[in-house]
Amino acid sequence: MNNSFEIYSDCQDIIKRLKEIDKDYFVVYNISRKTFELHNCGQEEGTYCLTLPFDCLDERTIDLTLKTQSQKRDELIKELDAENERLEKSRKKNILNEVEARLYES
């Protein structure tokens, strides 16, 4: 039994806009998981790209697609690394502040 079907059009032209980004994109609705999935038939290792975390197709779909495109991978990795570094610095600062506060309590 097939648990999904391809979406060919939508009222906001999201499918059309995705095809403008990459002609090989297509969207599938997974019935059992009740989710939309982005696929690309131009990929070598299967078509699945990502599960859209939205309950409808809208501008967020376009934004997420653009952000996660493989061509933007290096930029995304830099953003993630910068965020991880910021979080690590914040964590270290909090630990130092906590240790310092305990030293002065004694």
Buried (B, 14 or more C-beta within 10 A) or exposed (E): EEEBEEBEEBEBEBBEBBBEEBEEBBBBBEEEEEBBBBBBEEEEEEBEBEEBEEEEBBEEBBEBBEEEBEEEEEEEEEEEEEEEEEEEEEEEEEEEEEEEEEEEEE
